[in-house]
């Protein structure tokens, strides 16, 4: 998404942010963004783990319960 941004564009963005928020607010803003990113990654990891656990449980359930097709085909011969 931002792979085409060069160093000149980054410098302009930083200068605009500096003028908008001032020197004292900019570190607070950066810290807040960093913490938000960390929380987002943590939540993403928790969701991925939960989905992985659900998939594992479903696979285990399929292994435990026999399928109906297999029991019908392998039924008694008369």
ChimeraX attribute file (.defattr): number of C-alpha atoms within 10 A of each C-alpha:
attribute: neighborCount
match mode: 1-to-1
recipient: residues
	/A:1	4
	/A:2	5
	/A:3	5
	/A:4	7
	/A:5	9
	/A:6	9
	/A:7	9
	/A:8	9
	/A:9	11
	/A:10	11
	/A:11	11
	/A:12	11
	/A:13	12
	/A:14	13
	/A:15	12
	/A:16	12
	/A:17	15
	/A:18	15
	/A:19	11
	/A:20	11
	/A:21	13
	/A:22	12
	/A:23	11
	/A:24	9
	/A:25	13
	/A:26	16
	/A:27	13
	/A:28	12
	/A:29	13
	/A:30	11
	/A:31	12
	/A:32	12
	/A:33	12
	/A:34	12
	/A:35	12
	/A:36	12
	/A:37	12
	/A:38	12
	/A:39	12
	/A:40	12
	/A:41	12
	/A:42	12
	/A:43	12
	/A:44	12
	/A:45	12
	/A:46	12
	/A:47	12
	/A:48	12
	/A:49	12
	/A:50	12
	/A:51	12
	/A:52	12
	/A:53	12
	/A:54	12
	/A:55	12
	/A:56	12
	/A:57	12
	/A:58	12
	/A:59	11
	/A:60	11
	/A:61	11
	/A:62	11
	/A:63	10
	/A:64	9
	/A:65	8
	/A:66	10
	/A:67	10
	/A:68	9
	/A:69	8
	/A:70	9
	/A:71	10
	/A:72	9
	/A:73	8
	/A:74	9
	/A:75	8
	/A:76	7
	/A:77	4
	/A:78	3
